Amino acid sequence: MSFPHPIYSIITVTYNSIKFIATMLDSSLNQQLDATYEVIVVDNGSTDGTPDFIKENYPTINLIQSTNTGFGQGNNLGVQHAKGQYIAFINPDTELDVFCLNALMKPLLKENVVTTAKILLQKDKKTINTCGNHIHFSAYGFVNGYKNLSDTHQHVESVDGISGAAFAISKVQFDRLGGFDKSFFLYCEDTEFSWRCKRDGMDIVFIPDSIVYHDYDLLLSPQKIYYLEFGRWIVLKKYYSKQAWFILLPSLLIADLLSWAYALKYGSKGLKMKAKAFVDALNNPVTEFSTAPVVGLNGISQTSIPFELIWKNPFVLILGAGINLFFQLNFKLYKIFSKR
């Protein structure tokens, strides 16, 4: 429910989300929290009746109607209207366990951390979607623990990155970090934000008692390839120093070759979207942080790609093991020369 001076703010960004939003809002308004809170919905120009549905059925919700400026910018707008000291960002296609936000928010009261939830598949609530994200040093982000049973991953631990579907941070820290990068329209904004948190010395903590159910399928399309590749190149452009580019170029070329091979699965459309992403990222002006090391910040600099999530071919998995070994050796070389 909404209160005049909430300590917590829950923000969700909708775009044609009418088939999901009732479940998400009902579970948000039913939270067992040790503090007052508000729920904010930023609607990015839905045409399916989402805003009218919210106005009619959830009058206590703070609804902000906007044009479609993307997921990250929508969340930034929500934060501008938030009265809470601590912010939870929750996808509209989710359902929250009744104690989810209490578990997600509590660590923020004591520590300078970002927290990320245990996200289970809504279609199979005994199966994991992700427990924080795994981020490779080539800036690819992957779900962590995907398809494992829900009773695994039971310990609080530091992870590479947040899942943008459900994470929390203090408003002060979110503002200090500059919010979500406006370069990102969709996807990869959580990878970049995680990289920035790590760069600034913040720990990203997985909270297993914070349970979220997510309507999720591990599927790609040519359009999604575009957003993922565009985002990856923006991250590399922002955070890689000249030294890092020089030493890690063999690994980056291999990673890029792998992405071309994956794009080929979608034929000419996949290849066109992959090429367009590179050109658009190259021409995109970004604030560079190349003085920072390639997140030799140790938590985020993962050196293995989980090939089993992408390909099932046994030959590819064997080849992938060799590629991961090369990544590990190349990154060790980088750490030696950069004195990390």
C-alpha positions as YAML, in Angstrom:
chain: A
units: angstrom
residues:
- id: 1
  name: MET
  ca: [0.00, 0.00, 0.00]
- id: 2
  name: SER
  ca: [1.00, 3.64, -0.23]
- id: 3
  name: PHE
  ca: [1.98, 5.82, 2.73]
- id: 4
  name: PRO
  ca: [2.78, 9.57, 3.02]
- id: 5
  name: HIS
  ca: [6.42, 9.02, 4.03]
- id: 6
  name: PRO
  ca: [7.47, 5.51, 2.98]
- id: 7
  name: ILE
  ca: [10.87, 4.09, 3.87]
- id: 8
  name: TYR
  ca: [10.78, 1.69, 0.90]
- id: 9
  name: SER
  ca: [9.75, 2.26, -2.69]
- id: 10
  name: ILE
  ca: [8.90, -0.55, -5.11]
- id: 11
  name: ILE
  ca: [9.28, 0.45, -8.77]
- id: 12
  name: THR
  ca: [8.10, -1.46, -11.81]
- id: 13
  name: VAL
  ca: [8.19, -0.37, -15.45]
- id: 14
  name: THR
  ca: [5.36, -1.55, -17.69]
- id: 15
  name: TYR
  ca: [4.95, -1.70, -21.43]
- id: 16
  name: ASN
  ca: [1.86, -3.56, -22.68]
- id: 17
  name: SER
  ca: [1.96, -5.60, -19.48]
- id: 18
  name: ILE
  ca: [-1.76, -6.03, -18.85]
- id: 19
  name: LYS
  ca: [-1.60, -9.84, -18.73]
- id: 20
  name: PHE
  ca: [1.04, -9.74, -15.96]
- id: 21
  name: ILE
  ca: [0.49, -6.63, -13.92]
- id: 22
  name: ALA
  ca: [-2.39, -7.73, -11.66]
- id: 23
  name: THR
  ca: [-0.36, -10.65, -10.30]
- id: 24
  name: MET
  ca: [2.67, -8.45, -9.74]
- id: 25
  name: LEU
  ca: [0.73, -5.65, -8.03]
- id: 26
  name: ASP
  ca: [-1.36, -7.97, -5.86]
- id: 27
  name: SER
  ca: [1.79, -9.66, -4.58]
- id: 28
  name: SER
  ca: [3.52, -6.29, -4.08]
- id: 29
  name: LEU
  ca: [0.64, -4.88, -2.04]
- id: 30
  name: ASN
  ca: [0.53, -8.04, 0.08]
- id: 31
  name: GLN
  ca: [4.12, -7.82, 1.33]
- id: 32
  name: GLN
  ca: [4.93, -8.52, 4.98]
- id: 33
  name: LEU
  ca: [7.36, -5.65, 5.57]
- id: 34
  name: ASP
  ca: [8.84, -4.19, 8.74]
- id: 35
  name: ALA
  ca: [8.41, -0.69, 7.31]
- id: 36
  name: THR
  ca: [6.02, 1.51, 5.38]
- id: 37
  name: TYR
  ca: [6.30, 1.39, 1.60]
- id: 38
  name: GLU
  ca: [4.91, 2.68, -1.66]
- id: 39
  name: VAL
  ca: [4.43, 1.06, -5.06]
- id: 40
  name: ILE
  ca: [5.27, 3.07, -8.18]
- id: 41
  name: VAL
  ca: [4.41, 2.00, -11.73]
- id: 42
  name: VAL
  ca: [6.04, 3.80, -14.64]
- id: 43
  name: ASP
  ca: [4.13, 3.02, -17.81]
- id: 44
  name: ASN
  ca: [6.20, 3.44, -20.97]
- id: 45
  name: GLY
  ca: [3.37, 4.29, -23.35]
- id: 46
  name: SER
  ca: [1.38, 1.03, -23.24]
- id: 47
  name: THR
  ca: [-1.33, 0.65, -25.90]
- id: 48
  name: ASP
  ca: [-3.04, -2.43, -24.39]
- id: 49
  name: GLY
  ca: [-4.95, -0.64, -21.63]
- id: 50
  name: THR
  ca: [-2.41, -1.18, -18.83]
- id: 51
  name: PRO
  ca: [-2.64, 2.41, -17.43]
- id: 52
  name: ASP
  ca: [-6.45, 2.42, -17.37]
- id: 53
  name: PHE
  ca: [-6.50, -1.01, -15.72]
- id: 54
  name: ILE
  ca: [-4.18, 0.22, -12.97]
- id: 55
  name: LYS
  ca: [-6.17, 3.42, -12.42]
- id: 56
  name: GLU
  ca: [-9.42, 1.50, -12.13]
- id: 57
  name: ASN
  ca: [-8.24, -1.40, -9.97]
- id: 58
  name: TYR
  ca: [-5.28, -0.02, -7.97]
- id: 59
  name: PRO
  ca: [-6.08, 3.58, -7.01]
- id: 60
  name: THR
  ca: [-3.39, 3.66, -4.27]
- id: 61
  name: ILE
  ca: [-0.62, 2.95, -6.78]
- id: 62
  name: ASN
  ca: [1.50, 5.91, -7.86]
- id: 63
  name: LEU
  ca: [1.11, 5.62, -11.66]
- id: 64
  name: ILE
  ca: [3.46, 7.69, -13.82]
- id: 65
  name: GLN
  ca: [2.70, 7.74, -17.53]
- id: 66
  name: SER
  ca: [5.57, 8.33, -19.92]
- id: 67
  name: THR
  ca: [6.67, 7.78, -23.49]
- id: 68
  name: ASN
  ca: [8.72, 4.66, -24.18]
- id: 69
  name: THR
  ca: [12.26, 5.69, -23.35]
- id: 70
  name: GLY
  ca: [13.31, 2.16, -22.42]
- id: 71
  name: PHE
  ca: [13.54, 0.01, -19.31]
- id: 72
  name: GLY
  ca: [16.44, 1.79, -17.61]
- id: 73
  name: GLN
  ca: [15.14, 5.30, -18.23]
- id: 74
  name: GLY
  ca: [11.71, 4.26, -17.02]
- id: 75
  name: ASN
  ca: [13.26, 3.09, -13.75]
- id: 76
  name: ASN
  ca: [15.26, 6.32, -13.48]
- id: 77
  name: LEU
  ca: [12.00, 8.26, -13.81]
- id: 78
  name: GLY
  ca: [10.45, 6.12, -11.09]
- id: 79
  name: VAL
  ca: [13.33, 6.91, -8.74]
- id: 80
  name: GLN
  ca: [12.81, 10.64, -9.32]
- id: 81
  name: HIS
  ca: [9.29, 10.23, -7.90]
- id: 82
  name: ALA
  ca: [10.23, 7.80, -5.12]
- id: 83
  name: LYS
  ca: [9.86, 8.93, -1.51]
- id: 84
  name: GLY
  ca: [11.59, 5.86, -0.07]
- id: 85
  name: GLN
  ca: [15.12, 5.71, 1.26]
- id: 86
  name: TYR
  ca: [15.53, 2.24, -0.24]
- id: 87
  name: ILE
  ca: [14.38, 1.16, -3.70]
- id: 88
  name: ALA
  ca: [13.39, -2.25, -5.06]
- id: 89
  name: PHE
  ca: [13.25, -2.62, -8.85]
- id: 90
  name: ILE
  ca: [10.85, -5.39, -9.84]
- id: 91
  name: ASN
  ca: [9.83, -6.60, -13.31]
- id: 92
  name: PRO
  ca: [6.10, -6.47, -14.15]
- id: 93
  name: ASP
  ca: [6.06, -10.14, -15.24]
- id: 94
  name: THR
  ca: [6.74, -11.41, -11.72]
- id: 95
  name: GLU
  ca: [5.01, -12.60, -8.57]
- id: 96
  name: LEU
  ca: [6.57, -11.91, -5.18]
- id: 97
  name: ASP
  ca: [6.67, -14.23, -2.21]
- id: 98
  name: VAL
  ca: [5.04, -12.50, 0.76]
- id: 99
  name: PHE
  ca: [8.40, -12.06, 2.56]
- id: 100
  name: CYS
  ca: [10.39, -11.27, -0.60]
- id: 101
  name: LEU
  ca: [10.94, -7.56, -0.10]
- id: 102
  name: ASN
  ca: [11.60, -7.75, 3.62]
- id: 103
  name: ALA
  ca: [14.49, -10.14, 2.96]
- id: 104
  name: LEU
  ca: [15.72, -8.08, -0.02]
- id: 105
  name: MET
  ca: [15.64, -4.74, 1.80]
- id: 106
  name: LYS
  ca: [16.94, -5.57, 5.28]
- id: 107
  name: PRO
  ca: [20.66, -5.87, 4.36]
- id: 108
  name: LEU
  ca: [20.52, -2.34, 2.91]
- id: 109
  name: LEU
  ca: [19.85, -0.91, 6.37]
- id: 110
  name: LYS
  ca: [23.24, -2.07, 7.68]
- id: 111
  name: GLU
  ca: [25.61, -2.36, 4.73]
- id: 112
  name: ASN
  ca: [26.68, -0.51, 1.60]
- id: 113
  name: VAL
  ca: [25.51, -3.27, -0.73]
- id: 114
  name: VAL
  ca: [23.20, -4.01, -3.63]
- id: 115
  name: THR
  ca: [20.91, -7.01, -3.11]
- id: 116
  name: THR
  ca: [19.51, -9.35, -5.75]
- id: 117
  name: ALA
  ca: [16.71, -11.88, -5.30]
- id: 118
  name: LYS
  ca: [16.39, -15.62, -5.82]
- id: 119
  name: ILE
  ca: [14.31, -15.77, -8.99]
- id: 120
  name: LEU
  ca: [12.37, -18.92, -9.77]
- id: 121
  name: LEU
  ca: [10.45, -19.82, -12.91]
- id: 122
  name: GLN
  ca: [6.79, -18.88, -12.58]
- id: 123
  name: LYS
  ca: [5.78, -21.80, -14.81]
- id: 124
  name: ASP
  ca: [7.72, -24.24, -12.61]
- id: 125
  name: LYS
  ca: [8.17, -22.84, -9.12]
- id: 126
  name: LYS
  ca: [10.57, -25.58, -8.08]
- id: 127
  name: THR
  ca: [13.10, -24.50, -10.71]
- id: 128
  name: ILE
  ca: [15.58, -21.60, -10.69]
- id: 129
  name: ASN
  ca: [15.58, -18.81, -13.24]
- id: 130
  name: THR
  ca: [18.63, -17.07, -11.77]
- id: 131
  name: CYS
  ca: [20.44, -16.40, -8.48]
- id: 132
  name: GLY
  ca: [22.14, -13.17, -9.41]
- id: 133
  name: ASN
  ca: [23.87, -12.99, -12.78]
- id: 134
  name: HIS
  ca: [27.14, -14.51, -14.01]
- id: 135
  name: ILE
  ca: [29.16, -11.90, -15.95]
- id: 136
  name: HIS
  ca: [32.03, -12.85, -18.24]
- id: 137
  name: PHE
  ca: [34.92, -10.42, -18.72]
- id: 138
  name: SER
  ca: [33.92, -10.01, -22.38]
- id: 139
  name: ALA
  ca: [30.75, -8.34, -20.97]
- id: 140
  name: TYR
  ca: [28.37, -11.21, -21.67]
- id: 141
  name: GLY
  ca: [25.87, -11.72, -18.88]
- id: 142
  name: PHE
  ca: [24.27, -15.10, -18.10]
- id: 143
  name: VAL
  ca: [21.68, -16.41, -15.70]
- id: 144
  name: ASN
  ca: [23.21, -18.16, -12.69]
- id: 145
  name: GLY
  ca: [21.87, -21.54, -11.54]
- id: 146
  name: TYR
  ca: [19.39, -21.81, -14.40]
- id: 147
  name: LYS
  ca: [17.19, -24.94, -14.25]
- id: 148
  name: ASN
  ca: [18.68, -26.03, -10.89]
- id: 149
  name: LEU
  ca: [16.17, -27.06, -8.23]
- id: 150
  name: SER
  ca: [14.80, -24.29, -6.04]
- id: 151
  name: ASP
  ca: [16.21, -25.86, -2.85]
- id: 152
  name: THR
  ca: [19.78, -25.29, -4.10]
- id: 153
  name: HIS
  ca: [21.68, -21.96, -3.82]
- id: 154
  name: GLN
  ca: [20.60, -21.50, -0.22]
- id: 155
  name: HIS
  ca: [23.40, -19.28, 1.08]
- id: 156
  name: VAL
  ca: [23.85, -15.52, 1.12]
- id: 157
  name: GLU
  ca: [26.85, -14.79, -1.10]
- id: 158
  name: SER
  ca: [28.53, -12.20, -3.29]
- id: 159
  name: VAL
  ca: [27.71, -12.56, -6.98]
- id: 160
  name: ASP
  ca: [28.92, -10.99, -10.23]
- id: 161
  name: GLY
  ca: [25.81, -9.02, -11.00]
- id: 162
  name: ILE
  ca: [22.24, -8.14, -10.24]
- id: 163
  name: SER
  ca: [19.30, -9.52, -12.14]
- id: 164
  name: GLY
  ca: [17.33, -6.53, -13.39]
- id: 165
  name: ALA
  ca: [14.15, -8.52, -12.72]
- id: 166
  name: ALA
  ca: [14.46, -8.04, -8.94]
- id: 167
  name: PHE
  ca: [17.12, -6.11, -7.04]
- id: 168
  name: ALA
  ca: [17.35, -3.39, -4.39]
- id: 169
  name: ILE
  ca: [19.65, -0.50, -3.50]
- id: 170
  name: SER
  ca: [19.53, 2.62, -1.35]
- id: 171
  name: LYS
  ca: [18.30, 5.72, -3.15]
- id: 172
  name: VAL
  ca: [21.45, 7.59, -2.09]
- id: 173
  name: GLN
  ca: [23.70, 4.98, -3.72]
- id: 174
  name: PHE
  ca: [21.56, 4.73, -6.86]
- id: 175
  name: ASP
  ca: [21.75, 8.50, -7.31]
- id: 176
  name: ARG
  ca: [25.48, 8.54, -6.55]
- id: 177
  name: LEU
  ca: [26.09, 5.91, -9.23]
- id: 178
  name: GLY
  ca: [24.07, 7.96, -11.71]
- id: 179
  name: GLY
  ca: [21.17, 5.55, -12.18]
- id: 180
  name: PHE
  ca: [20.80, 3.40, -15.27]
- id: 181
  name: ASP
  ca: [22.86, 4.44, -18.28]
- id: 182
  name: LYS
  ca: [20.60, 6.16, -20.83]
- id: 183
  name: SER
  ca: [22.52, 4.47, -23.70]
- id: 184
  name: PHE
  ca: [20.60, 1.25, -22.99]
- id: 185
  name: PHE
  ca: [17.04, 0.91, -24.25]
- id: 186
  name: LEU
  ca: [16.49, -2.73, -23.35]
- id: 187
  name: TYR
  ca: [18.68, -5.54, -21.94]
- id: 188
  name: CYS
  ca: [22.25, -5.33, -20.59]
- id: 189
  name: GLU
  ca: [21.45, -2.33, -18.39]
- id: 190
  name: ASP
  ca: [21.76, -4.65, -15.39]
- id: 191
  name: THR
  ca: [25.17, -5.90, -16.61]
- id: 192
  name: GLU
  ca: [26.46, -2.35, -17.01]
- id: 193
  name: PHE
  ca: [25.01, -1.24, -13.68]
- id: 194
  name: SER
  ca: [26.63, -4.24, -11.97]
- id: 195
  name: TRP
  ca: [29.99, -3.41, -13.56]
- id: 196
  name: ARG
  ca: [29.66, 0.16, -12.27]
- id: 197
  name: CYS
  ca: [28.77, -1.02, -8.76]
- id: 198
  name: LYS
  ca: [31.84, -3.24, -8.70]
- id: 199
  name: ARG
  ca: [34.02, -0.47, -10.10]
- id: 200
  name: ASP
  ca: [32.95, 1.72, -7.19]
- id: 201
  name: GLY
  ca: [33.64, -0.99, -4.63]
- id: 202
  name: MET
  ca: [30.06, -2.00, -3.85]
- id: 203
  name: ASP
  ca: [29.29, -5.62, -3.08]
- id: 204
  name: ILE
  ca: [26.40, -7.33, -4.90]
- id: 205
  name: VAL
  ca: [24.77, -9.83, -2.55]
- id: 206
  name: PHE
  ca: [22.46, -12.69, -3.46]
- id: 207
  name: ILE
  ca: [19.63, -13.09, -0.93]
- id: 208
  name: PRO
  ca: [18.18, -16.64, -1.11]
- id: 209
  name: ASP
  ca: [15.22, -15.84, 1.19]
- id: 210
  name: SER
  ca: [13.98, -13.17, -1.22]
- id: 211
  name: ILE
  ca: [11.86, -15.26, -3.60]
- id: 212
  name: VAL
  ca: [10.48, -13.96, -6.89]
- id: 213
  name: TYR
  ca: [8.63, -15.97, -9.54]
- id: 214
  name: HIS
  ca: [9.38, -14.80, -13.08]
- id: 215
  name: ASP
  ca: [7.59, -15.51, -16.36]
- id: 216
  name: TYR
  ca: [10.82, -16.34, -18.20]
- id: 217
  name: ASP
  ca: [12.07, -18.42, -21.12]
- id: 218
  name: LEU
  ca: [15.69, -18.55, -22.26]
- id: 219
  name: LEU
  ca: [14.89, -17.48, -25.81]
- id: 220
  name: LEU
  ca: [16.58, -15.15, -28.27]
- id: 221
  name: SER
  ca: [15.44, -13.40, -31.43]
- id: 222
  name: PRO
  ca: [17.25, -11.22, -33.98]
- id: 223
  name: GLN
  ca: [15.96, -8.11, -32.19]
- id: 224
  name: LYS
  ca: [17.14, -9.37, -28.80]
- id: 225
  name: ILE
  ca: [20.55, -10.22, -30.32]
- id: 226
  name: TYR
  ca: [20.74, -6.57, -31.38]
- id: 227
  name: TYR
  ca: [20.07, -5.24, -27.87]
- id: 228
  name: LEU
  ca: [22.40, -7.73, -26.18]
- id: 229
  name: GLU
  ca: [25.27, -7.08, -28.59]
- id: 230
  name: PHE
  ca: [24.77, -3.32, -28.55]
- id: 231
  name: GLY
  ca: [24.84, -3.36, -24.75]
- id: 232
  name: ARG
  ca: [27.92, -5.55, -24.60]
- id: 233
  name: TRP
  ca: [29.91, -3.23, -26.85]
- id: 234
  name: ILE
  ca: [28.83, -0.19, -24.84]
- id: 235
  name: VAL
  ca: [30.16, -1.87, -21.66]
- id: 236
  name: LEU
  ca: [33.48, -2.71, -23.36]
- id: 237
  name: LYS
  ca: [33.72, 0.79, -24.77]
- id: 238
  name: LYS
  ca: [33.14, 2.34, -21.34]
- id: 239
  name: TYR
  ca: [35.37, 0.19, -19.16]
- id: 240
  name: TYR
  ca: [38.25, -1.21, -21.18]
- id: 241
  name: SER
  ca: [41.55, 0.65, -21.10]
- id: 242
  name: LYS
  ca: [43.91, 0.56, -24.09]
- id: 243
  name: GLN
  ca: [46.11, -1.89, -22.17]
- id: 244
  name: ALA
  ca: [43.16, -4.18, -21.52]
- id: 245
  name: TRP
  ca: [42.11, -4.09, -25.18]
- id: 246
  name: PHE
  ca: [45.64, -4.98, -26.24]
- id: 247
  name: ILE
  ca: [46.13, -7.89, -23.84]
- id: 248
  name: LEU
  ca: [42.60, -9.33, -23.97]
- id: 249
  name: LEU
  ca: [42.03, -8.81, -27.70]
- id: 250
  name: PRO
  ca: [42.45, -12.56, -28.51]
- id: 251
  name: SER
  ca: [39.70, -13.46, -26.05]
- id: 252
  name: LEU
  ca: [37.45, -10.63, -27.21]
- id: 253
  name: LEU
  ca: [37.84, -11.76, -30.83]
- id: 254
  name: ILE
  ca: [36.96, -15.34, -29.89]
- id: 255
  name: ALA
  ca: [33.93, -14.17, -27.90]
- id: 256
  name: ASP
  ca: [32.81, -12.08, -30.85]
- id: 257
  name: LEU
  ca: [33.28, -14.99, -33.24]
- id: 258
  name: LEU
  ca: [31.07, -17.09, -30.98]
- id: 259
  name: SER
  ca: [28.37, -14.43, -31.07]
- id: 260
  name: TRP
  ca: [28.55, -14.33, -34.89]
- id: 261
  name: ALA
  ca: [28.10, -18.10, -34.93]
- id: 262
  name: TYR
  ca: [25.07, -17.80, -32.68]
- id: 263
  name: ALA
  ca: [23.60, -14.98, -34.76]
- id: 264
  name: LEU
  ca: [23.94, -17.24, -37.82]
- id: 265
  name: LYS
  ca: [21.30, -19.53, -36.25]
- id: 266
  name: TYR
  ca: [18.79, -16.80, -37.11]
- id: 267
  name: GLY
  ca: [19.97, -16.44, -40.70]
- id: 268
  name: SER
  ca: [20.47, -13.11, -42.44]
- id: 269
  name: LYS
  ca: [18.29, -11.25, -39.90]
- id: 270
  name: GLY
  ca: [20.48, -12.41, -37.03]
- id: 271
  name: LEU
  ca: [23.67, -11.40, -38.84]
- id: 272
  name: LYS
  ca: [22.23, -8.00, -39.80]
- id: 273
  name: MET
  ca: [21.21, -7.28, -36.22]
- id: 274
  name: LYS
  ca: [24.63, -8.34, -34.95]
- id: 275
  name: ALA
  ca: [26.39, -6.01, -37.42]
- id: 276
  name: LYS
  ca: [23.99, -3.14, -36.74]
- id: 277
  name: ALA
  ca: [24.59, -3.46, -32.99]
- id: 278
  name: PHE
  ca: [28.34, -3.07, -33.46]
- id: 279
  name: VAL
  ca: [28.00, -0.03, -35.72]
- id: 280
  name: ASP
  ca: [25.46, 1.67, -33.46]
- id: 281
  name: ALA
  ca: [27.56, 1.04, -30.35]
- id: 282
  name: LEU
  ca: [30.66, 2.37, -32.11]
- id: 283
  name: ASN
  ca: [28.83, 5.60, -32.92]
- id: 284
  name: ASN
  ca: [27.21, 5.94, -29.50]
- id: 285
  name: PRO
  ca: [28.73, 8.62, -27.25]
- id: 286
  name: VAL
  ca: [29.28, 7.18, -23.79]
- id: 287
  name: THR
  ca: [30.97, 8.35, -20.62]
- id: 288
  name: GLU
  ca: [34.17, 6.31, -20.52]
- id: 289
  name: PHE
  ca: [35.70, 4.93, -17.35]
- id: 290
  name: SER
  ca: [38.73, 3.38, -18.99]
- id: 291
  name: THR
  ca: [41.00, 4.37, -16.11]
- id: 292
  name: ALA
  ca: [39.38, 1.61, -14.08]
- id: 293
  name: PRO
  ca: [40.77, -1.92, -14.48]
- id: 294
  name: VAL
  ca: [38.77, -4.55, -16.34]
- id: 295
  name: VAL
  ca: [36.84, -5.48, -13.43]
- id: 296
  name: GLY
  ca: [39.92, -7.21, -12.13]
- id: 297
  name: LEU
  ca: [37.75, -6.23, -9.21]
- id: 298
  name: ASN
  ca: [37.73, -10.02, -8.96]
- id: 299
  name: GLY
  ca: [34.03, -10.57, -8.37]
- id: 300
  name: ILE
  ca: [32.86, -9.73, -11.86]
- id: 301
  name: SER
  ca: [35.82, -10.95, -13.91]
- id: 302
  name: GLN
  ca: [34.51, -14.43, -14.62]
- id: 303
  name: THR
  ca: [36.58, -16.31, -17.15]
- id: 304
  name: SER
  ca: [34.24, -19.06, -18.33]
- id: 305
  name: ILE
  ca: [31.20, -18.94, -20.59]
- id: 306
  name: PRO
  ca: [28.46, -21.44, -19.63]
- id: 307
  name: PHE
  ca: [28.24, -23.06, -23.08]
- id: 308
  name: GLU
  ca: [25.67, -25.57, -21.82]
- id: 309
  name: LEU
  ca: [23.11, -22.74, -21.63]
- id: 310
  name: ILE
  ca: [23.59, -21.87, -25.29]
- id: 311
  name: TRP
  ca: [24.41, -25.08, -27.17]
- id: 312
  name: LYS
  ca: [23.60, -28.73, -26.50]
- id: 313
  name: ASN
  ca: [25.88, -30.19, -29.18]
- id: 314
  name: PRO
  ca: [28.54, -32.39, -27.44]
- id: 315
  name: PHE
  ca: [31.24, -31.27, -29.89]
- id: 316
  name: VAL
  ca: [30.51, -27.62, -29.10]
- id: 317
  name: LEU
  ca: [30.66, -28.33, -25.36]
- id: 318
  name: ILE
  ca: [34.08, -29.99, -25.72]
- id: 319
  name: LEU
  ca: [35.29, -27.09, -27.86]
- id: 320
  name: GLY
  ca: [33.83, -24.72, -25.28]
- id: 321
  name: ALA
  ca: [35.90, -26.28, -22.51]
- id: 322
  name: GLY
  ca: [39.05, -25.53, -24.53]
- id: 323
  name: ILE
  ca: [37.89, -21.97, -25.22]
- id: 324
  name: ASN
  ca: [37.24, -21.39, -21.52]
- id: 325
  name: LEU
  ca: [40.75, -22.62, -20.72]
- id: 326
  name: PHE
  ca: [42.11, -20.06, -23.19]
- id: 327
  name: PHE
  ca: [39.98, -17.33, -21.58]
- id: 328
  name: GLN
  ca: [41.38, -18.23, -18.17]
- id: 329
  name: LEU
  ca: [44.98, -18.11, -19.35]
- id: 330
  name: ASN
  ca: [44.47, -14.85, -21.24]
- id: 331
  name: PHE
  ca: [42.87, -13.21, -18.22]
- id: 332
  name: LYS
  ca: [45.70, -14.39, -15.96]
- id: 333
  name: LEU
  ca: [48.10, -12.68, -18.38]
- id: 334
  name: TYR
  ca: [46.05, -9.50, -18.14]
- id: 335
  name: LYS
  ca: [46.16, -9.61, -14.34]
- id: 336
  name: ILE
  ca: [49.92, -10.08, -14.34]
- id: 337
  name: PHE
  ca: [50.56, -7.10, -16.63]
- id: 338
  name: SER
  ca: [47.96, -4.87, -14.96]
- id: 339
  name: LYS
  ca: [49.26, -5.91, -11.52]
- id: 340
  name: ARG
  ca: [45.79, -6.97, -10.44]
...
